């Protein structure tokens, strides 16, 4: 193909020469031919790409095709129910609601209602009128030790940091939260001026890097935390233990996104890749976590304090519950992030194969808290692909009190699902620190779209529960959702995920599926203590590797 390229180039030059002889302006074609020829010769001598070396100039088409592939696929190939991580049907729903366009569906469902796994809500013949339901659908967050409880919406903006998102995206999200009276989670990247400018309610997330409240060595700084936690807009504090997209890995801020401004907000070196540690340095045990919760609650003046995690090894969460009971210290809320959670940058193995999916995780957390008799003190927040009202209803029925949405809010901002969040080239100005791209996102317009999406999704949730003769989402339970198990069997959620008896884990009436993890867990350590039963019936303990 190298010989063919040279022949074509020579033939083109001869052609241009002949044409320009009869029509002199044609000589300007060389302005195009010479650069392309030089590019082709460069491809022939470079050694990094075999395709370009063997197919000079023509081989570059492969990279252009790959660049266009996501757009071609979603605009011309995939159906409404295809596409990942969010399919076209739900992307369209967010766009329609955010723009206040028609969101009704013609001609019936496009889903196969007879496929295994299909789920639906069990309505009532005594359905209510949705207008009889309070449209706000608020939930009060604050346990017995909380002095400043927060009245939260059932749907809030999930954790997305300034740095991962642009300043205009943060401003629009927060302004939308202000308009709609719901909360905006800062993400672990710190509390930036853009989170505070428009006065929307803030959930300040403290990650393993302690950005915004850290010493130079990266350790937690109580004084800095107290100063920022006292800001009136900060309504709740969330300790991030792990997130669903990359549990046990720590957040990643690429160097190209780590500008001087972001570095100053976070307290790190600019233009370097910032990897959050995989674990906290302020505590190293479940009892340590409980004490840290109490410390943050005290420093914040009694505001709600909770933690966020993706469920990994079950015994670790049971150990946290044991620490709560032993210390008498409970968080005001727990955010459960499913393994299907999204992020701008994560290793493929973590996104695909680490972390418990949301539904099973919510059930497990709710059952643990109920089994230890502390469920009434703690609100559960579910996060992971929450887009529609039915997504809310499913997770609230399983045991959550409220939900967070990240990708839904990004779509409301104008995200086009280009799947290049980790490159700093987001075409809509959402997930980028390129000022030229970020400036294309109009804050006023997009904040209204975020508000509209939230309002109409909460309204859809109200209509759903009204069809079940329920006046509030707190009345939802596992009996309200049905799932097709196979072609001949249907079960309700309470049959698939049976409730655990209240206080049973304290009283010794331990259900079979909890026995092993109760043996493995200890309030003094996150690491499991695994009993090994020998053939002679003696029991010893395997010490965790150090």
C-alpha positions as CSV (number, residue, x, y, z in Angstrom):
1,X,0.0,0.0,0.0
2,X,3.0,2.3,0.4
3,X,3.8,1.9,-3.3
4,X,0.1,2.6,-4.1
5,X,0.2,5.8,-2.0
6,X,3.3,7.0,-3.8
7,X,1.7,6.2,-7.2
8,X,-1.5,8.0,-6.3
9,X,0.5,11.1,-5.0
10,X,2.5,11.2,-8.2
11,X,-0.6,10.8,-10.3
12,X,-2.3,13.6,-8.4
13,X,0.6,16.0,-8.9
14,X,0.7,15.3,-12.6
15,X,-3.1,15.8,-12.8
16,X,-2.8,19.1,-11.0
17,X,0.1,20.2,-13.2
18,X,-1.9,19.4,-16.4
19,X,-5.1,21.1,-15.2
20,X,-3.2,24.2,-14.0
21,X,-1.6,24.5,-17.5
22,X,-5.0,25.1,-19.0
23,X,-6.5,26.8,-15.9
24,X,-3.8,28.5,-13.7
25,X,-6.0,28.9,-10.5
26,X,-5.9,25.0,-10.2
27,X,-2.4,25.4,-8.9
28,X,-3.9,26.2,-5.5
29,X,-4.9,22.6,-5.2
30,X,-1.3,22.0,-4.2
31,X,-2.1,23.7,-0.9
32,X,-4.2,20.6,-0.1
33,X,-2.0,18.0,-1.9
34,X,1.4,18.9,-0.4
35,X,0.3,18.7,3.3
36,X,-1.6,15.4,2.7
37,X,1.5,14.0,0.9
38,X,3.7,15.1,3.7
39,X,1.4,13.5,6.2
40,X,1.4,10.3,4.2
41,X,5.2,10.2,4.1
42,X,5.3,10.8,7.9
43,X,3.0,7.8,8.3
44,X,5.4,5.7,6.2
45,X,8.4,6.4,8.4
46,X,6.8,6.5,11.9
47,X,6.9,3.2,13.9
48,X,4.1,3.5,16.5
49,X,1.2,2.5,14.3
50,X,1.5,-0.5,12.0
51,X,-1.8,0.4,10.1
52,X,-0.6,3.9,9.3
53,X,2.8,2.6,8.3
54,X,1.4,0.0,6.0
55,X,-1.5,2.2,4.7
56,X,-0.2,5.8,4.7
57,X,-2.8,8.4,5.0
58,X,-5.7,6.0,4.3
59,X,-5.1,4.1,7.6
60,X,-6.0,7.2,9.6
61,X,-9.6,6.6,8.7
62,X,-9.7,3.9,11.4
63,X,-9.2,6.5,14.1
64,X,-11.8,8.8,12.7
65,X,-14.3,5.9,12.5
66,X,-13.6,5.0,16.1
67,X,-14.1,8.6,17.2
68,X,-17.5,8.7,15.5
69,X,-18.6,5.2,16.5
70,X,-20.5,6.2,19.7
71,X,-22.4,8.9,17.9
72,X,-23.2,6.7,14.8
73,X,-24.3,3.9,17.1
74,X,-26.7,5.9,19.3
75,X,-28.1,8.1,16.5
76,X,-28.5,5.6,13.7
77,X,-28.2,2.0,15.0
78,X,-29.4,1.3,18.6
79,X,-33.1,1.0,19.3
80,X,-34.9,2.9,22.1
81,X,-34.4,0.0,24.6
82,X,-30.7,-0.6,23.7
83,X,-27.7,1.5,24.6
84,X,-25.5,1.5,27.7
85,X,-25.1,2.7,30.4
86,X,-28.4,4.6,29.8
87,X,-30.6,3.5,26.9
88,X,-32.3,5.8,24.5
89,X,-35.7,5.4,26.1
90,X,-34.6,6.9,29.4
91,X,-32.3,9.5,27.8
92,X,-35.3,10.7,25.8
93,X,-37.4,10.8,28.9
94,X,-34.9,13.0,30.7
95,X,-34.7,15.4,27.7
96,X,-38.5,15.6,27.4
97,X,-39.0,16.3,31.1
98,X,-36.2,18.8,31.3
99,X,-37.5,20.7,28.3
100,X,-41.2,20.3,29.4
101,X,-42.0,18.5,26.1
102,X,-44.6,15.7,25.6
103,X,-43.4,12.7,27.6
104,X,-46.3,10.4,27.0
105,X,-45.7,7.1,25.1
106,X,-47.8,6.2,22.0
107,X,-49.0,2.7,21.1
108,X,-48.0,0.9,24.3
109,X,-44.8,-0.3,25.8
110,X,-41.7,-1.2,23.8
111,X,-40.5,-3.6,26.6
112,X,-41.1,-7.4,26.4
113,X,-43.3,-7.9,29.4
114,X,-42.8,-11.7,29.2
115,X,-39.0,-11.6,29.5
116,X,-37.4,-12.9,32.6
117,X,-36.7,-10.1,35.0
118,X,-39.5,-7.8,33.9
119,X,-40.8,-5.8,36.8
120,X,-43.9,-3.8,37.5
121,X,-45.8,-1.9,40.3
122,X,-48.9,-3.4,41.8
123,X,-51.6,-0.8,41.6
124,X,-54.8,-0.6,43.6
125,X,-58.5,-0.6,42.5
126,X,-58.9,2.0,45.3
127,X,-56.4,4.4,43.6
128,X,-56.1,7.9,44.8
129,X,-56.0,11.1,42.8
130,X,-52.4,12.3,42.6
131,X,-53.5,15.8,43.4
132,X,-54.3,14.7,47.0
133,X,-50.6,13.9,47.6
134,X,-48.2,16.6,48.8
135,X,-46.1,17.2,45.6
136,X,-42.9,17.9,47.6
137,X,-42.7,14.3,49.1
138,X,-40.1,15.3,51.7
139,X,-38.2,13.0,54.1
140,X,-36.7,14.4,57.4
141,X,-33.1,13.3,57.9
142,X,-31.7,13.4,61.4
143,X,-31.3,10.8,64.2
144,X,-31.5,11.3,67.9
145,X,-28.1,13.1,68.2
146,X,-28.8,15.5,65.3
147,X,-29.5,19.1,66.3
148,X,-30.2,20.4,62.8
149,X,-32.3,17.9,60.9
150,X,-32.8,18.4,57.2
151,X,-36.1,18.1,55.3
152,X,-34.9,16.4,52.1
153,X,-36.6,15.7,48.8
154,X,-37.0,12.0,47.8
155,X,-34.8,12.8,44.7
156,X,-31.5,14.7,44.9
157,X,-28.4,15.4,42.9
158,X,-25.8,12.6,43.5
159,X,-22.1,13.2,44.1
160,X,-20.3,14.9,41.2
161,X,-17.2,16.9,42.0
162,X,-16.1,20.3,40.6
163,X,-13.1,19.1,38.6
164,X,-15.0,16.1,37.2
165,X,-17.7,18.6,36.1
166,X,-17.2,22.1,34.8
167,X,-17.9,25.3,36.8
168,X,-20.9,26.1,34.6
169,X,-22.3,22.5,35.2
170,X,-21.9,22.9,39.0
171,X,-23.5,26.4,38.9
172,X,-26.5,25.1,36.8
173,X,-27.0,22.0,39.0
174,X,-27.0,24.1,42.2
175,X,-29.2,26.7,40.8
176,X,-31.7,24.0,39.7
177,X,-31.5,22.6,43.3
178,X,-32.3,26.0,44.6
179,X,-35.3,26.4,42.3
180,X,-36.7,23.0,43.2
181,X,-35.8,22.8,46.9
182,X,-33.7,19.7,46.7
183,X,-30.1,18.9,47.6
184,X,-26.9,18.9,45.7
185,X,-24.0,16.6,46.7
186,X,-20.6,18.1,46.1
187,X,-18.8,14.9,45.4
188,X,-15.4,14.2,47.1
189,X,-13.7,17.1,45.2
190,X,-14.4,19.6,47.9
191,X,-16.8,22.5,48.5
192,X,-16.1,25.0,45.7
193,X,-17.4,28.6,45.3
194,X,-19.6,27.3,42.5
195,X,-21.5,25.1,44.9
196,X,-22.3,28.1,47.1
197,X,-22.9,30.9,44.6
198,X,-26.6,30.2,43.9
199,X,-27.6,29.1,47.5
200,X,-28.9,25.6,46.8
201,X,-28.9,23.1,49.6
202,X,-25.6,21.2,49.8
203,X,-24.5,17.8,51.0
204,X,-20.8,18.1,51.5
205,X,-19.0,14.9,50.8
206,X,-15.7,14.1,52.6
207,X,-13.7,11.5,50.7
208,X,-10.4,9.8,51.6
209,X,-8.5,12.7,50.2
210,X,-10.2,15.1,52.6
211,X,-10.3,17.8,49.9
212,X,-11.1,21.2,51.3
213,X,-10.4,20.1,54.9
214,X,-7.0,18.5,54.7
215,X,-3.5,19.3,55.9
216,X,-0.5,19.4,53.5
217,X,0.2,15.7,54.2
218,X,-3.4,14.8,53.2
219,X,-4.7,14.1,56.7
220,X,-8.0,15.4,58.0
221,X,-8.0,19.0,59.4
222,X,-10.8,19.5,62.0
223,X,-10.5,23.3,62.0
224,X,-10.9,23.7,58.2
225,X,-13.8,21.2,58.3
226,X,-15.6,23.2,61.1
227,X,-15.2,26.4,59.2
228,X,-16.8,25.1,56.1
229,X,-19.4,22.9,57.8
230,X,-20.8,25.9,59.6
231,X,-21.9,27.5,56.2
232,X,-25.6,27.7,56.2
233,X,-26.0,26.2,52.7
234,X,-24.3,23.0,53.9
235,X,-27.2,20.9,55.2
236,X,-25.6,17.4,55.5
237,X,-22.2,15.9,55.6
238,X,-21.4,12.6,53.9
239,X,-18.3,10.5,54.5
240,X,-17.4,8.6,51.4
241,X,-16.2,5.1,52.1
242,X,-16.5,3.9,48.6
243,X,-18.5,4.4,45.4
244,X,-20.3,1.9,43.2
245,X,-18.3,2.6,40.0
246,X,-14.9,1.9,41.6
247,X,-15.3,0.6,45.2
248,X,-12.0,0.2,47.0
249,X,-10.1,2.2,44.4
250,X,-10.4,5.9,45.2
251,X,-11.3,8.7,43.0
252,X,-9.3,9.8,40.0
253,X,-8.8,13.4,38.8
254,X,-6.8,13.4,35.5
255,X,-3.9,15.9,35.3
256,X,-5.5,17.8,32.4
257,X,-8.5,18.6,34.6
258,X,-6.5,19.6,37.7
259,X,-6.2,23.3,37.1
260,X,-4.8,25.9,39.4
261,X,-8.3,26.7,40.6
262,X,-9.2,23.1,41.4
263,X,-5.8,22.5,43.0
264,X,-6.4,25.4,45.3
265,X,-9.9,24.2,46.3
266,X,-8.7,20.7,47.0
267,X,-5.3,21.6,48.5
268,X,-3.2,19.6,46.0
269,X,-0.5,20.3,43.4
270,X,-1.9,21.6,40.1
271,X,-1.6,19.8,36.8
272,X,-0.9,16.4,38.4
273,X,-3.2,13.4,38.4
274,X,-4.8,13.2,41.8
275,X,-5.7,9.7,43.1
276,X,-7.7,9.6,46.3
277,X,-6.4,7.0,48.7
278,X,-8.5,3.8,48.7
279,X,-9.2,4.0,52.4
280,X,-9.5,6.7,55.1
281,X,-6.6,7.7,57.4
282,X,-8.9,9.3,60.0
283,X,-10.0,5.9,61.2
284,X,-9.2,2.3,60.5
285,X,-12.0,0.3,62.1
286,X,-15.8,0.3,62.4
287,X,-15.6,1.8,65.9
288,X,-13.2,4.4,64.5
289,X,-15.8,5.3,61.8
290,X,-18.5,5.7,64.5
291,X,-16.3,8.1,66.5
292,X,-15.4,10.0,63.3
293,X,-19.2,10.4,62.6
294,X,-19.7,11.8,66.2
295,X,-16.7,14.1,65.7
296,X,-18.0,15.6,62.4
297,X,-21.5,16.0,63.9
298,X,-20.1,17.9,66.8
299,X,-17.8,20.1,64.6
300,X,-20.7,20.9,62.3
301,X,-23.0,22.0,65.1
302,X,-25.2,19.0,65.0
303,X,-25.9,18.7,61.3
304,X,-26.9,15.3,59.8
305,X,-23.8,13.2,59.2
306,X,-23.8,9.9,57.3
307,X,-21.6,7.8,55.0
308,X,-21.7,6.5,51.5
309,X,-20.6,3.0,50.5
310,X,-20.9,0.3,47.9
311,X,-21.5,-3.1,49.6
312,X,-18.6,-5.4,49.1
313,X,-17.9,-8.1,51.7
314,X,-21.1,-8.3,53.7
315,X,-19.3,-8.9,57.0
316,X,-17.8,-5.4,56.9
317,X,-21.1,-3.7,56.9
318,X,-22.3,-6.0,59.7
319,X,-19.2,-5.0,61.6
320,X,-20.2,-1.3,61.2
321,X,-23.6,-2.1,62.6
322,X,-22.1,-3.9,65.5
323,X,-19.9,-0.8,66.1
324,X,-23.0,1.4,66.1
325,X,-24.7,-0.8,68.7
326,X,-21.6,-1.1,70.8
327,X,-20.8,2.7,70.7
328,X,-24.3,4.0,70.7
329,X,-23.3,6.2,67.8
330,X,-25.4,6.0,64.7
331,X,-25.2,8.0,61.4
332,X,-28.2,10.1,60.4
333,X,-28.2,8.5,56.9
334,X,-26.4,5.9,54.8
335,X,-26.0,6.3,51.1
336,X,-25.9,3.0,49.3
337,X,-24.2,3.2,45.9
338,X,-24.9,0.3,43.6
339,X,-22.2,-1.4,41.5
340,X,-23.9,0.0,38.4
341,X,-23.0,3.5,39.6
342,X,-21.4,5.9,37.1
343,X,-18.2,8.0,37.1
344,X,-16.1,10.0,34.7
345,X,-13.1,7.7,35.0
346,X,-12.7,4.2,36.4
347,X,-10.8,1.0,35.5
348,X,-13.0,-1.4,33.4
349,X,-12.6,-4.2,35.9
350,X,-14.0,-2.1,38.7
351,X,-16.9,-0.7,36.7
352,X,-17.8,-4.2,35.5
353,X,-17.0,-6.6,38.3
354,X,-16.7,-5.0,41.7
355,X,-19.5,-3.9,44.1
356,X,-22.9,-5.3,44.8
357,X,-25.8,-4.1,42.5
358,X,-28.1,-1.5,44.0
359,X,-31.2,-3.6,44.6
360,X,-29.5,-6.3,46.5
361,X,-27.4,-3.8,48.4
362,X,-30.4,-1.7,49.5
363,X,-32.1,-4.8,50.8
364,X,-29.1,-6.0,52.7
365,X,-28.5,-2.6,54.3
366,X,-32.1,-2.2,55.3
367,X,-32.3,-5.8,56.7
368,X,-29.0,-5.3,58.7
369,X,-30.2,-2.1,60.3
370,X,-33.6,-3.6,61.1
371,X,-32.0,-6.8,62.5
372,X,-29.8,-4.7,64.8
373,X,-32.8,-2.5,65.9
374,X,-31.4,0.8,64.6
375,X,-33.4,1.2,61.3
376,X,-35.6,3.9,62.7
377,X,-32.7,6.2,63.5
378,X,-31.1,6.1,60.0
379,X,-32.4,7.1,56.6
380,X,-31.2,5.1,53.6
381,X,-30.4,6.9,50.3
382,X,-30.2,4.8,47.1
383,X,-27.9,5.7,44.2
384,X,-27.3,4.0,40.9
385,X,-29.1,4.5,37.6
386,X,-32.0,6.4,39.1
387,X,-33.8,8.0,36.1
388,X,-37.5,7.5,36.2
389,X,-40.3,7.5,38.8
390,X,-40.4,3.7,38.7
391,X,-36.7,3.6,39.5
392,X,-37.5,5.6,42.6
393,X,-40.5,3.5,43.6
394,X,-38.5,0.2,43.2
395,X,-35.7,1.3,45.5
396,X,-38.0,3.0,48.0
397,X,-40.1,-0.2,48.1
398,X,-36.9,-2.3,48.8
399,X,-36.0,-0.2,51.9
400,X,-34.6,3.2,50.8
401,X,-36.1,6.4,52.0
402,X,-34.8,8.6,49.2
403,X,-32.7,8.5,46.0
404,X,-29.8,10.3,44.4
405,X,-29.3,10.7,40.6
406,X,-26.1,11.7,38.8
407,X,-26.5,10.6,35.2
408,X,-30.1,11.7,35.1
409,X,-29.1,15.2,36.2
410,X,-26.2,15.2,33.7
411,X,-28.6,14.4,30.9
412,X,-30.9,17.2,32.1
413,X,-27.8,19.5,31.8
414,X,-27.5,18.5,28.1
415,X,-25.2,15.5,28.2
416,X,-25.4,13.7,24.9
417,X,-24.0,10.3,26.1
418,X,-20.8,10.8,24.1
419,X,-18.9,8.6,26.6
420,X,-15.8,10.7,26.6
421,X,-16.1,12.1,30.2
422,X,-12.5,11.0,31.0
423,X,-10.9,12.9,28.1
424,X,-11.7,16.6,29.0
425,X,-13.4,16.9,25.6
426,X,-17.0,16.7,26.6
427,X,-18.8,18.4,23.7
428,X,-21.6,19.8,25.9
429,X,-19.4,21.5,28.5
430,X,-20.6,19.3,31.3
431,X,-17.6,17.0,32.1
432,X,-14.7,19.2,31.1
433,X,-12.3,21.9,32.4
434,X,-11.8,23.3,28.9
435,X,-13.2,26.9,29.3
436,X,-14.2,27.1,25.6
437,X,-16.4,24.0,25.9
438,X,-17.7,24.8,29.4
439,X,-18.8,28.3,28.3
440,X,-21.2,26.7,25.8
441,X,-23.3,25.5,28.8
442,X,-25.8,28.2,29.6
443,X,-26.4,28.3,33.3
444,X,-29.8,29.9,33.3
445,X,-31.3,27.6,30.7
446,X,-29.7,24.4,32.1
447,X,-30.7,25.1,35.7
448,X,-34.3,25.3,34.6
449,X,-34.0,22.0,32.9
450,X,-32.5,20.4,36.0
451,X,-35.4,21.8,38.0
452,X,-38.0,20.6,35.4
453,X,-36.5,17.1,35.3
454,X,-36.7,16.8,39.1
455,X,-40.2,18.3,39.3
456,X,-41.7,16.0,36.7
457,X,-39.9,12.9,38.0
458,X,-41.1,13.5,41.5
459,X,-44.6,14.1,40.1
460,X,-44.4,10.8,38.2
461,X,-43.5,9.1,41.4
462,X,-46.5,10.7,43.2
463,X,-48.8,9.5,40.4
464,X,-47.4,5.9,40.7
465,X,-47.9,5.7,44.5
466,X,-51.3,7.3,44.2
467,X,-52.3,4.5,41.8
468,X,-51.4,2.1,44.7
469,X,-53.6,4.0,47.1
470,X,-50.5,5.4,49.0
471,X,-50.2,9.0,50.2
472,X,-46.4,9.0,50.7
473,X,-43.4,7.0,49.5
474,X,-42.8,6.0,53.1
475,X,-45.8,3.7,52.8
476,X,-44.1,1.7,50.0
477,X,-42.9,-1.8,50.9
478,X,-41.6,-4.9,49.1
479,X,-45.1,-6.3,48.5
480,X,-45.8,-3.5,45.9
481,X,-43.3,-4.7,43.2
482,X,-43.6,-7.8,41.1
483,X,-40.9,-9.5,39.1
484,X,-41.2,-12.2,36.4
485,X,-38.9,-15.0,37.6
486,X,-39.3,-17.2,34.5
487,X,-42.0,-17.9,31.9
488,X,-44.3,-19.6,34.4
489,X,-43.5,-17.8,37.7
490,X,-44.0,-14.4,39.2
491,X,-43.0,-13.2,42.6
492,X,-43.3,-10.1,44.7
493,X,-40.2,-8.4,46.1
494,X,-41.1,-9.5,49.7
495,X,-41.0,-13.1,48.4
496,X,-37.7,-12.6,46.7
497,X,-36.2,-10.5,49.5
498,X,-38.0,-11.6,52.7
499,X,-38.0,-9.2,55.6
500,X,-35.8,-9.9,58.6
501,X,-37.3,-9.9,62.0
502,X,-36.7,-6.7,63.9
503,X,-33.9,-6.9,66.5
504,X,-33.3,-10.6,65.6
505,X,-29.5,-10.1,65.1
506,X,-29.3,-8.7,68.6
507,X,-31.5,-11.4,70.2
508,X,-29.6,-14.3,68.7
509,X,-32.5,-15.4,66.5
510,X,-30.2,-15.2,63.4
511,X,-31.5,-16.1,60.0
512,X,-29.5,-18.7,58.1
513,X,-28.1,-16.3,55.5
514,X,-26.8,-14.0,58.3
515,X,-25.1,-16.6,60.4
516,X,-21.7,-16.8,58.7
517,X,-21.3,-13.0,58.3
518,X,-22.3,-12.5,61.9
519,X,-19.4,-14.9,62.9
520,X,-17.0,-13.1,60.5
521,X,-17.7,-9.6,61.7
522,X,-16.2,-7.6,64.6
523,X,-16.7,-4.0,65.6
524,X,-12.9,-3.6,66.1
525,X,-11.9,-4.4,62.5
526,X,-13.1,-4.1,59.0
527,X,-11.2,-7.3,58.1
528,X,-13.3,-10.5,58.4
529,X,-12.5,-13.0,61.1
530,X,-13.1,-16.3,59.2
531,X,-13.7,-19.3,61.4
532,X,-12.3,-22.6,60.1
533,X,-14.0,-25.8,61.3
534,X,-11.6,-28.7,61.5
535,X,-12.5,-32.3,60.9
536,X,-12.2,-32.9,64.7
537,X,-14.8,-30.2,65.2
538,X,-12.3,-27.8,66.8
539,X,-12.7,-24.2,65.7
540,X,-9.8,-21.9,65.1
541,X,-9.5,-18.5,63.5
542,X,-7.7,-17.4,60.3
543,X,-5.9,-14.2,60.9
544,X,-6.2,-11.6,58.1
545,X,-3.1,-11.2,56.0
546,X,-1.1,-8.0,56.8
